[in-house]
């Protein structure tokens, strides 16, 4: 359930380590703007995974349109993330991942509760008709 009516759900759930690996590659790089290929090489991740994480987390990573004739899009850290300490960014990502995890499991519990209630109602309905 990644995209529904233009909204992305559970962007930080199970992607926390990838987000932090990309963040670390930005910190260790001497350049401010990086291409997803460079990030993939530095973090050891596949380029498609890097692009998916970068595009789905605009709170942390900023897409910078390319300049010149190439028009290659680069990515950078948001200014609000750059000025923060690494521990603060780690706490921020962990808080968002915990929020997504709570929403994910509460949605699963809600769906299971609806299935159980519908099953119990159908049993009562069948008993009423066949008595």
Helices and strands as residue ranges (DSSP letters): E 3-4, E 7-8, H 16-28, H 36-43, H 47-56, E 61-64, E 74-77, H 79-82, H 86-129
